[in-house]
Amino acid sequence: MKKITTSISAYTLAFTIALVYVGFGTIAVCSVYPSDPFYDSWSEWWLLITFPVIVVSFGYRYAEAHILWPVFIIQFIMFVSVFLALSSLLKKKKISKWMN
């Protein structure tokens, strides 16, 4: 039973971290141009911080500035990949012991 709860807590932690990290990256990519609603200087910092997960969507946004739905699809794929990578890392024995 303890192994199941550790696995569930690892998934919950991985989901939360991936959602926040990729979510901030998505908002930053959607705030690049001055015509965007959330445009401000803060987006430059979040673009640098979340660069590993936004590099593809930023490249798309640079090429095509007005269509946003492909950015959301790319970021959803990045969210799933980050979630799977984090959950596999957190399920390992060393990190699972740390969480308890």
N, C-alpha and C positions, 0 to 999 in steps of 0.2 A: 504494500500500500504506500509505503514511503517513497518508493521509486516512482510511482504514478504521480504523486503530488509534486515531487521534484521535477518530473518531466513537464507537468502542467505549469508550474511556476516558471520553468525555463522558457516555455512557449509564450507565456504572458509577458515576461520581461523582454523577450526578443520582439514580440509584436509591438510593444510600447515603444521601444527604442527605434525600431524601423519606421513606425508610423510618424514619430516626431521628427526624426532625421530627414526622411524622404519628404515629409510634409512641408517642413521649412524650406527644403530645396525646391519643391514645386512652387510654393508661393514666391520664392525669390526669382525663379525663372519666369513666372508670370508677371513679374514687376520690373522687368528690365527696361522697357521703353517708356518715355515720358507720357505717352498716351494711356498707359496702364493705370488702373485705379489705385494700386498700392505703391506706385513709384516713389522712391525716396532713396537717400544715401545708404540706408540700412541694407538694401538688397545687394549691394556690392560685397559687403562683408559676408552675408549668408551664401552668396555665390562662391566665395573662396572657401568657406568652411565646409560646404556640402558639395564641393567640386566632384568627388568621385562618383556620386550618384546622379549628377545633373549634366555631365559632360555631353551626353548624346542629345538630351532634350535642349540644352543650351545651343548646341550646333544647329539643331532643327529650327529653333526659335530665331537664331541669327539669320538663317536662310529664308524663312517664311515667318514674318512678324505678326500677321493678322489672324492666323488660324491656330487656335489653342487646343483643340481636342486631340491632335496627335501627341502633344506634350503630356497630356494626362494619361494617354495610353502608354507612352514610354515610361513615365514615372510609376505607373502601376506595375509594369514589368520589373522595374528597379526595386520597388517595394517588396515584391514577392521574392526576388533574388536575395535582397538584404535580409529579409525575414528568415529564409531558409538557411542562409549562411550563419546568421546569429544563433538560430535555434540549434543547429548542429554543433556550434562551438560551445553553447551553454549546456548542452546535454552531456558533454564529456565529463568524465569522473572528477577531474580536478576542480572544475568550475562548479559542478553540482555540489561538491562538499563545501565550497566557499559560500554557496547560497543558503545553506542550512544553518 
